[in-house]
Amino acid sequence: MEKRSNISPAQLAMIGGGSAAVVAYTFMPIVDGGIPDHEALYVLLLSFAYVAVLNLPVLFLTARFRNMTLNQTFEVLTGKFVGKAAAAVIALVFMLQFLIVLNINVAYIKTYILTNTPEWALLVVTLAPVVYAAYKGGGTLGRIGIVVLPVMFTAVVLFFILGLEQMKLEDVYPLLKPPTFVDMNKYAFFNASRYSEIYLFFIFGTYLQKKSGVIKPYVCSFVIYVVSVLLITLPTLIVIGVPLSKLYLNPYFIYCRQVGRLDFIQKLQSINILTWYMAAIFRMGLYFYGASLLTAGIVKKKKYKFFILPLAAVAFIICLVPKLSNMYFLSALTESPFLPCLIAAVVFVLPLILCAVALIRKKHIDNVLTTLAENVDDRIDEQEQEILAEKSAAG
């Protein structure tokens, strides 16, 4: 029997918007080495428009196939073999996103906080809550997000307010020089292409409450994402400056230290670090759960929980490879166009092709969706009747 939907629209909005904000909170891709210093602000603002456009195909598929998993949707549209192959590509991207954040987090903690702690110990401590959260499932991750992410947003607002004193108008002028049209669009596209959270709506949309849609949660998540990134990025670019920000793996952390001059504010740094760490673990949990779920959907012989420990073991081994955990390699990877191009292909090109297929096979798809909706309604009605019977018996 299927479990009832157990994620609210607010939780789904937090999952999408909060997860995307964690990227800026961690390594702020807008200050990648290739972006001209005076164009960083323009690139940031334009990238929001690119994100909205790139998300449209997946958003359409998510809304259209509301009661189907990603694996089911791909197989219905393209057949089993091609559908499984496409789902495998998404699973690999999810795993890659998880590994990048895991590697960066461990490298950051090892470099700035716990310099004498063995790397394997940091990996174990970080992987343990990620594995546990993924094992508990989508509903648990949704409830974690509604607790952890508001704390992160509160910290971001607090440090923005604390930095207002140091934000001088003359420091904004270098960011307002006329940009180069081609460069601005190129870097805005690369920056927007890092946004893969739209697939989280596809993964977690099936857990939404029965009468809820995905459009409103997506709009709310996009607003959360934009506001959070602006509150993180703008003060960092103004107070520290773009050239200096490019020298650090986490320039926002340097900004927070810069504005924390009073004793009681300096003590808030530990809260800031803890907040970032919890938010990063939450994001890793989302992608790790998504990778496990997609892998289970491809194999279909085992539940997703069966794949959690093997995938965690693979991640542990990969992160211990010296060349892959090197700070220079991580910096080069975050600045490389490879990852944005890969995500853009998966987030925009592939789903755009699937949208075209959905329109071509509209009659067949409508019949499948009608049958599926009837089956889902019947199962939910059976569950509701069982719950009422249990309450009557208990009363």
C-alpha positions as a Markdown table, in Angstrom:
| # | Residue | x | y | z |
|---|---|---|---|---|
| 1 | Met | 0.0 | 0.0 | 0.0 |
| 2 | Glu | 1.3 | 3.5 | -0.9 |
| 3 | Lys | 2.2 | 5.9 | 1.9 |
| 4 | Arg | 0.1 | 9.1 | 2.0 |
| 5 | Ser | 1.6 | 12.3 | 0.8 |
| 6 | Asn | 3.4 | 14.0 | 3.7 |
| 7 | Ile | 5.1 | 17.1 | 2.5 |
| 8 | Ser | 3.4 | 20.5 | 2.6 |
| 9 | Pro | 3.8 | 23.2 | 0.0 |
| 10 | Ala | 5.8 | 25.3 | 2.5 |
| 11 | Gln | 8.2 | 22.3 | 3.0 |
| 12 | Leu | 8.7 | 21.9 | -0.7 |
| 13 | Ala | 9.4 | 25.6 | -1.1 |
| 14 | Met | 12.0 | 25.4 | 1.6 |
| 15 | Ile | 13.6 | 22.3 | -0.1 |
| 16 | Gly | 14.0 | 24.1 | -3.4 |
| 17 | Gly | 14.9 | 27.6 | -2.3 |
| 18 | Gly | 16.9 | 26.7 | 0.7 |
| 19 | Ser | 19.0 | 24.1 | -1.0 |
| 20 | Ala | 19.9 | 26.6 | -3.8 |
| 21 | Ala | 20.8 | 29.3 | -1.2 |
| 22 | Val | 23.2 | 26.9 | 0.5 |
| 23 | Val | 25.4 | 27.0 | -2.7 |
| 24 | Ala | 26.0 | 30.8 | -2.2 |
| 25 | Tyr | 26.3 | 30.3 | 1.5 |
| 26 | Thr | 29.2 | 27.8 | 0.9 |
| 27 | Phe | 31.3 | 28.9 | -2.0 |
| 28 | Met | 29.6 | 31.8 | -3.8 |
| 29 | Pro | 30.1 | 30.9 | -7.5 |
| 30 | Ile | 29.4 | 34.4 | -8.6 |
| 31 | Val | 33.0 | 35.3 | -7.7 |
| 32 | Asp | 34.6 | 32.6 | -9.9 |
| 33 | Gly | 37.9 | 33.7 | -11.4 |
| 34 | Gly | 36.7 | 34.2 | -14.9 |
| 35 | Ile | 34.0 | 36.8 | -14.2 |
| 36 | Pro | 35.3 | 40.4 | -14.6 |
| 37 | Asp | 35.2 | 42.2 | -11.3 |
| 38 | His | 32.9 | 45.1 | -12.4 |
| 39 | Glu | 30.4 | 42.7 | -14.0 |
| 40 | Ala | 29.8 | 40.5 | -11.0 |
| 41 | Leu | 26.7 | 42.4 | -9.9 |
| 42 | Tyr | 25.2 | 42.5 | -13.4 |
| 43 | Val | 25.9 | 38.8 | -13.9 |
| 44 | Leu | 24.3 | 37.9 | -10.5 |
| 45 | Leu | 21.0 | 39.8 | -11.4 |
| 46 | Leu | 20.9 | 38.5 | -15.0 |
| 47 | Ser | 21.5 | 34.9 | -13.8 |
| 48 | Phe | 18.2 | 34.9 | -11.9 |
| 49 | Ala | 16.4 | 35.5 | -15.2 |
| 50 | Tyr | 18.3 | 32.6 | -16.8 |
| 51 | Val | 17.4 | 30.3 | -13.9 |
| 52 | Ala | 13.7 | 31.0 | -14.4 |
| 53 | Val | 14.0 | 30.2 | -18.1 |
| 54 | Leu | 16.1 | 27.1 | -17.7 |
| 55 | Asn | 13.7 | 25.7 | -15.1 |
| 56 | Leu | 10.6 | 25.9 | -17.4 |
| 57 | Pro | 10.8 | 22.4 | -19.1 |
| 58 | Val | 11.3 | 20.5 | -15.8 |
| 59 | Leu | 8.6 | 22.6 | -14.1 |
| 60 | Phe | 6.2 | 21.8 | -17.0 |
| 61 | Leu | 6.9 | 18.1 | -16.6 |
| 62 | Thr | 6.6 | 18.2 | -12.8 |
| 63 | Ala | 3.2 | 19.9 | -13.1 |
| 64 | Arg | 2.0 | 17.7 | -15.9 |
| 65 | Phe | 3.0 | 14.4 | -14.3 |
| 66 | Arg | 2.1 | 15.3 | -10.8 |
| 67 | Asn | 1.4 | 11.8 | -9.5 |
| 68 | Met | 4.3 | 10.1 | -11.2 |
| 69 | Thr | 7.9 | 9.6 | -10.1 |
| 70 | Leu | 10.7 | 10.9 | -12.3 |
| 71 | Asn | 11.5 | 7.3 | -13.3 |
| 72 | Gln | 7.9 | 6.5 | -14.3 |
| 73 | Thr | 7.7 | 9.8 | -16.3 |
| 74 | Phe | 10.8 | 9.2 | -18.3 |
| 75 | Glu | 9.8 | 5.6 | -19.1 |
| 76 | Val | 6.2 | 6.6 | -20.1 |
| 77 | Leu | 7.6 | 9.3 | -22.4 |
| 78 | Thr | 10.5 | 7.4 | -24.1 |
| 79 | Gly | 10.1 | 3.8 | -23.3 |
| 80 | Lys | 11.9 | 1.7 | -20.6 |
| 81 | Phe | 15.4 | 1.5 | -22.1 |
| 82 | Val | 15.8 | 5.2 | -22.9 |
| 83 | Gly | 13.8 | 6.2 | -19.8 |
| 84 | Lys | 16.2 | 4.2 | -17.6 |
| 85 | Ala | 19.2 | 5.7 | -19.3 |
| 86 | Ala | 17.9 | 9.2 | -18.8 |
| 87 | Ala | 17.1 | 8.6 | -15.2 |
| 88 | Ala | 20.6 | 7.2 | -14.7 |
| 89 | Val | 22.1 | 10.4 | -16.1 |
| 90 | Ile | 20.0 | 12.4 | -13.5 |
| 91 | Ala | 21.1 | 10.1 | -10.8 |
| 92 | Leu | 24.8 | 10.6 | -11.7 |
| 93 | Val | 24.3 | 14.4 | -11.6 |
| 94 | Phe | 22.7 | 14.1 | -8.2 |
| 95 | Met | 25.6 | 12.0 | -7.0 |
| 96 | Leu | 28.1 | 14.4 | -8.5 |
| 97 | Gln | 26.4 | 17.4 | -6.8 |
| 98 | Phe | 26.4 | 15.5 | -3.5 |
| 99 | Leu | 30.1 | 14.6 | -3.8 |
| 100 | Ile | 31.1 | 18.2 | -4.7 |
| 101 | Val | 29.4 | 19.7 | -1.7 |
| 102 | Leu | 30.7 | 16.9 | 0.6 |
| 103 | Asn | 34.2 | 17.4 | -0.6 |
| 104 | Ile | 34.1 | 21.2 | -0.3 |
| 105 | Asn | 32.6 | 21.0 | 3.2 |
| 106 | Val | 35.2 | 18.6 | 4.5 |
| 107 | Ala | 38.0 | 20.6 | 2.8 |
| 108 | Tyr | 36.7 | 23.8 | 4.3 |
| 109 | Ile | 36.4 | 22.4 | 7.8 |
| 110 | Lys | 39.8 | 20.8 | 7.6 |
| 111 | Thr | 41.4 | 24.0 | 6.4 |
| 112 | Tyr | 39.7 | 26.7 | 8.6 |
| 113 | Ile | 38.3 | 25.0 | 11.6 |
| 114 | Leu | 39.6 | 21.5 | 12.6 |
| 115 | Thr | 43.0 | 21.5 | 11.0 |
| 116 | Asn | 44.4 | 18.5 | 13.1 |
| 117 | Thr | 41.4 | 16.2 | 12.6 |
| 118 | Pro | 41.9 | 13.4 | 10.2 |
| 119 | Glu | 39.9 | 13.7 | 6.9 |
| 120 | Trp | 38.3 | 10.3 | 7.3 |
| 121 | Ala | 36.9 | 11.3 | 10.7 |
| 122 | Leu | 35.3 | 14.5 | 9.2 |
| 123 | Leu | 33.8 | 12.4 | 6.4 |
| 124 | Val | 32.3 | 9.9 | 8.9 |
| 125 | Val | 30.9 | 12.7 | 11.0 |
| 126 | Thr | 29.4 | 14.4 | 8.0 |
| 127 | Leu | 28.1 | 11.3 | 6.2 |
| 128 | Ala | 26.4 | 9.9 | 9.3 |
| 129 | Pro | 23.5 | 12.5 | 9.5 |
| 130 | Val | 23.3 | 12.6 | 5.7 |
| 131 | Val | 22.8 | 8.8 | 5.5 |
| 132 | Tyr | 20.4 | 8.8 | 8.4 |
| 133 | Ala | 18.2 | 11.6 | 7.0 |
| 134 | Ala | 18.1 | 9.9 | 3.5 |
| 135 | Tyr | 17.2 | 6.6 | 5.1 |
| 136 | Lys | 14.3 | 8.1 | 7.0 |
| 137 | Gly | 12.9 | 9.4 | 3.6 |
| 138 | Gly | 11.4 | 12.4 | 1.9 |
| 139 | Gly | 8.9 | 13.3 | 4.7 |
| 140 | Thr | 11.7 | 13.5 | 7.2 |
| 141 | Leu | 13.8 | 15.7 | 4.9 |
| 142 | Gly | 10.9 | 18.0 | 4.4 |
| 143 | Arg | 10.4 | 18.4 | 8.1 |
| 144 | Ile | 14.1 | 18.9 | 8.7 |
| 145 | Gly | 14.1 | 21.7 | 6.1 |
| 146 | Ile | 11.3 | 23.6 | 7.8 |
| 147 | Val | 13.4 | 23.7 | 10.9 |
| 148 | Val | 17.0 | 24.1 | 9.7 |
| 149 | Leu | 16.5 | 26.6 | 6.8 |
| 150 | Pro | 14.6 | 29.3 | 8.7 |
| 151 | Val | 17.6 | 29.3 | 11.2 |
| 152 | Met | 20.0 | 29.8 | 8.2 |
| 153 | Phe | 17.9 | 32.6 | 6.8 |
| 154 | Thr | 17.8 | 34.3 | 10.2 |
| 155 | Ala | 21.6 | 34.1 | 10.4 |
| 156 | Val | 21.9 | 35.6 | 6.9 |
| 157 | Val | 19.6 | 38.5 | 7.7 |
| 158 | Leu | 21.4 | 39.1 | 11.0 |
| 159 | Phe | 24.8 | 39.3 | 9.4 |
| 160 | Phe | 23.4 | 41.5 | 6.6 |
| 161 | Ile | 22.2 | 44.0 | 9.2 |
| 162 | Leu | 25.5 | 43.8 | 11.1 |
| 163 | Gly | 27.4 | 44.7 | 7.9 |
| 164 | Leu | 25.3 | 47.7 | 7.0 |
| 165 | Glu | 27.8 | 50.0 | 8.8 |
| 166 | Gln | 30.6 | 48.9 | 6.5 |
| 167 | Met | 28.6 | 49.1 | 3.3 |
| 168 | Lys | 29.7 | 52.5 | 1.8 |
| 169 | Leu | 28.3 | 54.0 | -1.3 |
| 170 | Glu | 31.8 | 54.5 | -2.9 |
| 171 | Asp | 32.4 | 50.7 | -2.6 |
| 172 | Val | 29.4 | 50.1 | -4.8 |
| 173 | Tyr | 30.6 | 52.3 | -7.7 |
| 174 | Pro | 33.2 | 49.7 | -9.0 |
| 175 | Leu | 30.3 | 47.2 | -9.4 |
| 176 | Leu | 28.3 | 49.6 | -11.6 |
| 177 | Lys | 30.6 | 50.1 | -14.5 |
| 178 | Pro | 29.1 | 49.3 | -17.9 |
| 179 | Pro | 29.3 | 45.6 | -18.6 |
| 180 | Thr | 30.2 | 43.8 | -21.8 |
| 181 | Phe | 27.0 | 42.3 | -23.2 |
| 182 | Val | 28.5 | 39.0 | -24.5 |
| 183 | Asp | 30.6 | 38.4 | -21.3 |
| 184 | Met | 27.7 | 39.3 | -19.0 |
| 185 | Asn | 25.3 | 36.9 | -20.7 |
| 186 | Lys | 27.9 | 34.1 | -20.9 |
| 187 | Tyr | 28.8 | 34.2 | -17.2 |
| 188 | Ala | 25.2 | 34.7 | -16.2 |
| 189 | Phe | 24.3 | 31.6 | -18.1 |
| 190 | Phe | 27.1 | 29.6 | -16.5 |
| 191 | Asn | 26.1 | 30.9 | -13.0 |
| 192 | Ala | 22.4 | 30.0 | -13.6 |
| 193 | Ser | 23.3 | 26.6 | -15.0 |
| 194 | Arg | 24.5 | 25.6 | -11.5 |
| 195 | Tyr | 20.9 | 25.6 | -10.3 |
| 196 | Ser | 19.7 | 22.0 | -10.4 |
| 197 | Glu | 17.2 | 22.3 | -7.5 |
| 198 | Ile | 14.3 | 22.2 | -10.0 |
| 199 | Tyr | 14.7 | 18.4 | -10.1 |
| 200 | Leu | 14.1 | 18.3 | -6.4 |
| 201 | Phe | 10.5 | 19.5 | -7.2 |
| 202 | Phe | 10.2 | 16.4 | -9.4 |
| 203 | Ile | 11.6 | 14.1 | -6.7 |
| 204 | Phe | 9.7 | 15.5 | -3.8 |
| 205 | Gly | 6.6 | 16.7 | -5.7 |
| 206 | Thr | 5.1 | 13.2 | -5.5 |
| 207 | Tyr | 5.1 | 13.5 | -1.7 |
| 208 | Leu | 2.9 | 16.7 | -1.8 |
| 209 | Gln | -0.4 | 16.7 | -0.1 |
| 210 | Lys | -3.2 | 15.5 | -2.4 |
| 211 | Lys | -4.8 | 18.8 | -3.5 |
| 212 | Ser | -1.5 | 20.8 | -3.6 |
| 213 | Gly | 0.2 | 21.9 | -6.8 |
| 214 | Val | 3.8 | 22.6 | -7.5 |
| 215 | Ile | 3.7 | 26.0 | -9.2 |
| 216 | Lys | 3.1 | 28.1 | -6.0 |
| 217 | Pro | 5.8 | 26.2 | -4.0 |
| 218 | Tyr | 8.2 | 26.8 | -6.9 |
| 219 | Val | 7.4 | 30.5 | -7.1 |
| 220 | Cys | 7.9 | 30.8 | -3.3 |
| 221 | Ser | 11.2 | 28.8 | -3.5 |
| 222 | Phe | 12.4 | 31.1 | -6.3 |
| 223 | Val | 11.7 | 34.1 | -4.1 |
| 224 | Ile | 13.5 | 32.5 | -1.2 |
| 225 | Tyr | 16.5 | 31.7 | -3.4 |
| 226 | Val | 16.7 | 35.2 | -4.9 |
| 227 | Val | 16.4 | 37.1 | -1.6 |
| 228 | Ser | 18.8 | 34.8 | 0.2 |
| 229 | Val | 21.5 | 35.0 | -2.5 |
| 230 | Leu | 21.2 | 38.8 | -2.6 |
| 231 | Leu | 21.5 | 39.0 | 1.2 |
| 232 | Ile | 24.6 | 36.8 | 1.1 |
| 233 | Thr | 26.3 | 38.1 | -2.1 |
| 234 | Leu | 25.8 | 41.8 | -2.1 |
| 235 | Pro | 27.3 | 42.6 | 1.3 |
| 236 | Thr | 30.3 | 40.3 | 0.5 |
| 237 | Leu | 31.0 | 42.0 | -2.8 |
| 238 | Ile | 30.6 | 45.5 | -1.3 |
| 239 | Val | 32.5 | 45.0 | 2.0 |
| 240 | Ile | 35.3 | 42.6 | 0.9 |
| 241 | Gly | 35.3 | 43.4 | -2.8 |
| 242 | Val | 35.3 | 41.0 | -5.8 |
| 243 | Pro | 39.2 | 40.6 | -6.2 |
| 244 | Leu | 39.6 | 39.6 | -2.5 |
| 245 | Ser | 36.6 | 37.4 | -2.6 |
| 246 | Lys | 38.1 | 35.4 | -5.4 |
| 247 | Leu | 41.0 | 34.3 | -3.1 |
| 248 | Tyr | 38.8 | 32.4 | -0.7 |
| 249 | Leu | 36.8 | 29.2 | -0.9 |
| 250 | Asn | 34.1 | 30.7 | 1.3 |
| 251 | Pro | 34.2 | 34.5 | 1.0 |
| 252 | Tyr | 30.9 | 34.9 | 2.9 |
| 253 | Phe | 32.6 | 33.4 | 6.0 |
| 254 | Ile | 35.3 | 36.1 | 5.7 |
| 255 | Tyr | 32.7 | 38.8 | 5.4 |
| 256 | Cys | 31.0 | 37.5 | 8.6 |
| 257 | Arg | 34.3 | 37.7 | 10.4 |
| 258 | Gln | 34.9 | 41.2 | 9.0 |
| 259 | Val | 31.7 | 42.6 | 10.5 |
| 260 | Gly | 32.1 | 40.7 | 13.8 |
| 261 | Arg | 34.2 | 43.1 | 15.7 |
| 262 | Leu | 32.4 | 43.2 | 19.1 |
| 263 | Asp | 32.8 | 40.3 | 21.5 |
| 264 | Phe | 29.2 | 39.2 | 21.5 |
| 265 | Ile | 29.2 | 39.3 | 17.6 |
| 266 | Gln | 32.4 | 37.3 | 17.4 |
| 267 | Lys | 30.7 | 34.6 | 19.5 |
| 268 | Leu | 27.9 | 34.5 | 16.9 |
| 269 | Gln | 30.5 | 33.2 | 14.4 |
| 270 | Ser | 30.2 | 29.7 | 16.0 |
| 271 | Ile | 26.5 | 29.9 | 15.5 |
| 272 | Asn | 27.0 | 31.0 | 11.9 |
| 273 | Ile | 29.4 | 28.0 | 11.3 |
| 274 | Leu | 26.9 | 25.6 | 12.9 |
| 275 | Thr | 24.1 | 27.0 | 10.8 |
| 276 | Trp | 26.0 | 26.6 | 7.6 |
| 277 | Tyr | 27.1 | 23.1 | 8.5 |
| 278 | Met | 23.5 | 22.0 | 9.2 |
| 279 | Ala | 22.2 | 23.6 | 6.0 |
| 280 | Ala | 25.0 | 22.0 | 4.0 |
| 281 | Ile | 24.2 | 18.5 | 5.5 |
| 282 | Phe | 20.5 | 19.1 | 4.6 |
| 283 | Arg | 21.4 | 19.9 | 1.0 |
| 284 | Met | 23.6 | 16.8 | 0.8 |
| 285 | Gly | 20.8 | 14.7 | 2.3 |
| 286 | Leu | 18.4 | 15.9 | -0.5 |
| 287 | Tyr | 20.7 | 15.0 | -3.3 |
| 288 | Phe | 21.9 | 11.7 | -1.7 |
| 289 | Tyr | 18.3 | 10.7 | -1.2 |
| 290 | Gly | 17.5 | 11.7 | -4.8 |
| 291 | Ala | 20.4 | 9.6 | -6.1 |
| 292 | Ser | 19.3 | 6.6 | -4.0 |
| 293 | Leu | 15.7 | 6.9 | -5.1 |
| 294 | Leu | 16.5 | 7.2 | -8.8 |
| 295 | Thr | 18.9 | 4.2 | -8.6 |
| 296 | Ala | 16.2 | 2.1 | -7.0 |
| 297 | Gly | 13.7 | 3.2 | -9.7 |
| 298 | Ile | 16.1 | 2.1 | -12.4 |
| 299 | Val | 16.8 | -1.3 | -10.8 |
| 300 | Lys | 13.3 | -1.9 | -9.5 |
| 301 | Lys | 14.3 | -5.0 | -7.6 |
| 302 | Lys | 15.3 | -3.3 | -4.4 |
| 303 | Lys | 13.9 | -0.4 | -2.3 |
| 304 | Tyr | 15.9 | 2.8 | -2.2 |
| 305 | Lys | 17.2 | 2.1 | 1.3 |
| 306 | Phe | 19.1 | -0.9 | -0.1 |
| 307 | Phe | 21.4 | 1.5 | -2.1 |
| 308 | Ile | 22.1 | 4.1 | 0.7 |
| 309 | Leu | 25.0 | 2.3 | 2.4 |
| 310 | Pro | 26.7 | 1.2 | -0.9 |
| 311 | Leu | 26.5 | 4.8 | -2.3 |
| 312 | Ala | 27.7 | 6.2 | 1.0 |
| 313 | Ala | 30.7 | 3.8 | 0.9 |
| 314 | Val | 31.5 | 4.9 | -2.7 |
| 315 | Ala | 31.3 | 8.6 | -1.7 |
| 316 | Phe | 33.6 | 7.9 | 1.3 |
| 317 | Ile | 36.2 | 6.2 | -0.9 |
| 318 | Ile | 36.1 | 8.9 | -3.6 |
| 319 | Cys | 36.5 | 11.7 | -1.1 |
| 320 | Leu | 39.6 | 10.1 | 0.3 |
| 321 | Val | 41.4 | 10.2 | -3.0 |
| 322 | Pro | 44.0 | 12.9 | -2.5 |
| 323 | Lys | 43.7 | 14.5 | -5.9 |
| 324 | Leu | 39.9 | 14.8 | -5.6 |
| 325 | Ser | 40.0 | 16.3 | -2.2 |
| 326 | Asn | 42.7 | 18.9 | -3.0 |
| 327 | Met | 41.7 | 22.5 | -2.5 |
| 328 | Tyr | 43.2 | 23.5 | -5.8 |
| 329 | Phe | 41.2 | 20.8 | -7.6 |
| 330 | Leu | 38.0 | 21.8 | -5.9 |
| 331 | Ser | 38.5 | 25.5 | -6.8 |
| 332 | Ala | 39.2 | 24.6 | -10.4 |
| 333 | Leu | 36.1 | 22.4 | -10.5 |
| 334 | Thr | 33.8 | 25.1 | -9.1 |
| 335 | Glu | 35.2 | 27.6 | -11.7 |
| 336 | Ser | 35.2 | 25.1 | -14.6 |
| 337 | Pro | 32.5 | 25.5 | -17.3 |
| 338 | Phe | 32.2 | 21.7 | -17.3 |
| 339 | Leu | 29.7 | 21.4 | -14.4 |
| 340 | Pro | 27.4 | 24.3 | -15.6 |
| 341 | Cys | 27.3 | 22.9 | -19.1 |
| 342 | Leu | 26.5 | 19.4 | -17.8 |
| 343 | Ile | 23.7 | 20.7 | -15.5 |
| 344 | Ala | 22.3 | 22.9 | -18.3 |
| 345 | Ala | 22.1 | 19.9 | -20.6 |
| 346 | Val | 20.3 | 17.8 | -17.9 |
| 347 | Val | 18.1 | 20.6 | -16.6 |
| 348 | Phe | 17.1 | 22.3 | -19.9 |
| 349 | Val | 18.0 | 20.3 | -23.0 |
| 350 | Leu | 16.9 | 16.8 | -21.9 |
| 351 | Pro | 13.6 | 17.9 | -20.4 |
| 352 | Leu | 12.9 | 20.2 | -23.4 |
| 353 | Ile | 13.1 | 17.1 | -25.6 |
| 354 | Leu | 10.8 | 15.2 | -23.2 |
| 355 | Cys | 8.3 | 18.1 | -23.3 |
| 356 | Ala | 8.2 | 17.8 | -27.1 |
| 357 | Val | 7.6 | 14.1 | -26.8 |
| 358 | Ala | 4.8 | 14.7 | -24.3 |
| 359 | Leu | 3.1 | 17.0 | -26.8 |
| 360 | Ile | 3.5 | 14.6 | -29.7 |
| 361 | Arg | 2.2 | 11.6 | -27.7 |
| 362 | Lys | -0.5 | 13.7 | -25.9 |
| 363 | Lys | -3.4 | 11.3 | -26.4 |
| 364 | His | -1.4 | 8.3 | -25.0 |
| 365 | Ile | -0.1 | 10.4 | -22.1 |
| 366 | Asp | -3.6 | 11.6 | -21.2 |
| 367 | Asn | -4.8 | 8.0 | -21.0 |
| 368 | Val | -1.9 | 6.9 | -18.8 |
| 369 | Leu | -2.4 | 9.9 | -16.5 |
| 370 | Thr | -6.2 | 9.3 | -16.2 |
| 371 | Thr | -5.6 | 5.6 | -15.3 |
| 372 | Leu | -2.9 | 6.6 | -12.8 |
| 373 | Ala | -5.1 | 9.3 | -11.1 |
| 374 | Glu | -7.9 | 6.9 | -10.7 |
| 375 | Asn | -5.6 | 4.3 | -9.0 |
| 376 | Val | -4.1 | 6.9 | -6.7 |
| 377 | Asp | -7.5 | 8.2 | -5.7 |
| 378 | Asp | -8.7 | 4.7 | -5.0 |
| 379 | Arg | -5.7 | 3.9 | -2.8 |
| 380 | Ile | -6.0 | 7.2 | -0.9 |
| 381 | Asp | -9.7 | 6.5 | -0.3 |
| 382 | Glu | -8.8 | 3.1 | 1.0 |
| 383 | Gln | -6.2 | 4.5 | 3.4 |
| 384 | Glu | -8.6 | 7.2 | 4.7 |
| 385 | Gln | -11.2 | 4.5 | 5.3 |
| 386 | Glu | -8.7 | 2.4 | 7.2 |
| 387 | Ile | -7.6 | 5.4 | 9.3 |
| 388 | Leu | -11.3 | 6.2 | 10.2 |
| 389 | Ala | -11.9 | 2.6 | 11.1 |
| 390 | Glu | -8.8 | 2.6 | 13.4 |
| 391 | Lys | -10.0 | 5.9 | 15.1 |
| 392 | Ser | -13.5 | 4.4 | 15.6 |
| 393 | Ala | -12.1 | 1.2 | 17.1 |
| 394 | Ala | -9.8 | 3.3 | 19.4 |
| 395 | Gly | -12.7 | 5.5 | 20.4 |
